[in-house]
Amino acid sequence: MRRCLVFDFDGTIADTLGEGLSIYNELAGQNGYNLINPEHLDELRELDTKGLLKHLGVPKRRLPFHLATAMRRLRSRIEHLPLVEGIRDVLPSLRERSERMGILSSNIPENIETFLEVHGIRDQFTFIRSIGKLSGKARHLRSIARTFSLAPGEITYVGDEIRDLRAARKAKVKAVGVTWGLNSRGSLSNEKPAFLIDQPRELLKIL
């Protein structure tokens, strides 16, 4: 049995990419940033957070304010968003194989809790950690290890972004990159995760 399995939320469990893109373009239009054309999304999937902000012309100092605004706007729409296709089918088996299974996300607790309740999967997770910002996941992964008296190697983090894999490496936990979210397979592969998968059902083979 695996000691602790931790998931990212946006793009890994919740299919929030389309709505996130819509909300970003609303904010960009109001603040004079570069809009994202969905036809060019594949190019942006190659970029890490720093590169993406530079490309969009979003000042780093304004990021906390914009993120908080985006999370509030998502709050009114979250219950209408879908699960990532296939994730519901694998969660019960993964939960049976894990002493603890949780979520570590930059999203806010209200959005995560509402989404999980609407889709009837809240009981699959033993804890939820929200950091409310784009950085700091490594510190929270180390905090999870301390909370549950785990060695870093007893934790596996599943995420769809370059920053998820970098946080896992920094915290010395095992990383699983998933290609159905924000970043591309190539960009995730460059971070050398322990595993890189294309479908949720592949989690059952490696975990």
C-alpha positions in Angstrom: 0.0 0.0 0.0 1.3 3.5 -0.9 1.7 5.8 2.1 0.4 9.1 0.6 -0.8 10.0 -2.9 -1.4 13.7 -3.6 -3.1 15.3 -6.6 -3.0 18.7 -8.1 -6.5 19.9 -8.8 -6.8 22.2 -11.8 -6.1 20.3 -15.0 -5.4 17.1 -13.2 -8.7 16.2 -11.6 -10.9 19.2 -12.7 -11.1 20.1 -16.3 -10.8 23.9 -15.7 -8.6 24.8 -18.7 -11.3 26.2 -20.9 -12.9 28.2 -18.1 -9.6 29.4 -16.9 -8.7 30.6 -20.4 -12.0 32.5 -20.6 -11.4 34.1 -17.2 -7.9 35.1 -18.1 -9.0 36.8 -21.3 -11.6 38.7 -19.4 -8.9 40.0 -17.0 -6.5 40.6 -19.9 -9.0 42.7 -21.7 -9.6 44.8 -18.6 -5.9 45.3 -17.9 -4.3 45.5 -21.3 -2.5 42.2 -21.3 -2.0 40.0 -24.3 -5.1 37.8 -25.0 -4.8 34.1 -25.5 -6.0 32.8 -28.9 -7.2 29.2 -28.4 -5.6 28.4 -31.7 -2.2 29.2 -30.2 -2.6 27.3 -27.0 -0.2 24.5 -28.1 2.6 27.0 -28.2 1.9 28.3 -24.7 1.7 24.7 -23.3 5.5 24.6 -23.8 6.2 27.4 -21.3 6.7 27.4 -17.6 5.0 29.9 -15.4 7.7 32.6 -15.7 7.8 32.2 -19.5 4.0 32.3 -19.8 3.7 35.5 -17.7 6.4 37.1 -19.8 4.7 36.1 -23.0 1.3 37.5 -21.8 2.8 40.7 -20.4 1.5 40.1 -16.9 3.7 41.7 -14.2 4.7 39.3 -11.5 3.8 41.8 -8.8 0.2 41.9 -10.0 -0.2 38.1 -10.1 -1.5 37.6 -6.5 -4.3 40.2 -7.1 -5.2 38.7 -10.5 -5.2 35.2 -9.1 -7.5 36.1 -6.3 -9.9 37.8 -8.8 -9.8 34.7 -11.1 -10.5 32.3 -8.2 -13.6 34.4 -7.2 -14.9 34.4 -10.7 -14.3 30.7 -11.0 -16.3 30.2 -7.7 -19.6 31.0 -9.5 -18.8 28.6 -12.4 -17.0 25.7 -10.7 -20.0 23.5 -10.1 -20.7 23.4 -13.9 -17.2 22.2 -14.9 -16.5 18.6 -15.7 -14.1 16.1 -14.2 -11.1 15.1 -16.4 -12.4 12.2 -18.5 -11.6 8.9 -16.9 -10.5 10.2 -13.5 -13.7 9.1 -11.6 -13.1 5.5 -12.7 -9.7 5.2 -11.1 -10.1 7.2 -7.8 -11.7 4.4 -5.8 -8.9 1.9 -6.6 -6.2 4.4 -5.9 -7.8 5.3 -2.6 -7.9 1.6 -1.6 -4.1 1.4 -2.4 -3.2 4.5 -0.4 -3.1 5.1 3.3 -3.9 8.7 2.6 -5.0 10.5 -0.6 -5.2 14.2 -0.8 -5.2 17.4 -2.9 -2.6 20.1 -3.0 -3.7 23.0 -5.1 -3.3 26.7 -5.9 -7.0 27.0 -6.1 -9.1 28.1 -3.1 -10.7 25.6 -0.7 -14.3 26.7 -1.5 -13.8 25.9 -5.2 -12.2 22.5 -4.5 -14.8 21.5 -2.0 -17.7 22.6 -4.1 -16.4 20.7 -7.2 -15.7 17.5 -5.3 -19.1 17.5 -3.6 -21.0 18.2 -6.9 -19.2 15.3 -8.6 -19.7 13.0 -5.5 -16.0 12.3 -5.0 -15.2 14.3 -1.8 -15.1 11.0 0.2 -12.2 9.8 -1.9 -9.8 12.4 -0.4 -8.6 12.4 3.2 -7.2 15.9 3.1 -7.2 19.1 1.0 -4.4 21.7 1.1 -4.9 25.0 -0.6 -2.0 27.5 -1.0 -3.9 30.2 -2.8 -1.0 31.2 -5.0 1.1 29.8 -7.8 4.3 29.2 -5.8 5.1 27.4 -2.6 4.0 23.8 -3.4 7.3 22.3 -2.4 7.0 23.8 1.1 3.5 22.4 1.5 4.6 19.0 0.3 7.3 19.0 3.0 4.6 20.1 5.5 2.4 17.2 4.5 5.3 14.9 5.1 5.7 16.3 8.6 2.0 16.2 9.4 1.7 12.5 8.6 5.2 11.5 9.8 6.3 10.5 6.3 9.6 10.4 4.6 9.6 12.4 1.4 10.0 9.3 -0.7 6.7 7.9 0.7 4.7 10.7 -1.0 3.8 10.8 -4.7 2.5 14.0 -6.3 0.4 13.9 -9.5 0.3 17.1 -11.5 -0.1 18.6 -15.0 2.3 21.5 -14.9 6.0 22.1 -15.0 5.8 23.9 -11.6 4.2 20.8 -10.1 7.1 18.6 -11.1 9.6 21.1 -10.0 8.0 21.4 -6.6 8.0 17.6 -6.2 11.7 17.5 -7.1 12.5 20.3 -4.7 10.6 18.5 -1.9 12.2 15.2 -2.8 8.9 13.5 -3.4 8.1 11.2 -6.4 6.4 13.0 -9.3 3.9 11.8 -11.9 3.3 14.1 -14.8 0.0 13.9 -16.6 -0.3 15.2 -20.2 -4.0 16.0 -20.2 -3.7 19.3 -18.5 -1.9 22.6 -19.1 1.7 21.7 -20.1 2.7 19.6 -23.0 4.2 16.1 -22.9 7.5 17.4 -24.2 7.8 20.2 -21.6 6.8 17.8 -18.7 9.3 15.2 -20.0 12.1 17.7 -19.7 11.5 17.8 -15.9 12.2 14.1 -15.7 9.3 12.9 -13.5 9.3 9.4 -12.2 6.4 8.6 -14.5 4.7 10.5 -17.4 1.2 9.3 -18.4 -1.4 10.2 -21.0 -4.6 8.6 -19.5 -5.9 8.4 -15.9 -6.2 4.6 -16.2 -2.4 4.5 -16.4 -2.2 5.5 -12.8 -3.5 2.0 -11.9 -0.4 0.5 -13.6 2.2 2.6 -11.9 0.8 3.2 -8.4 
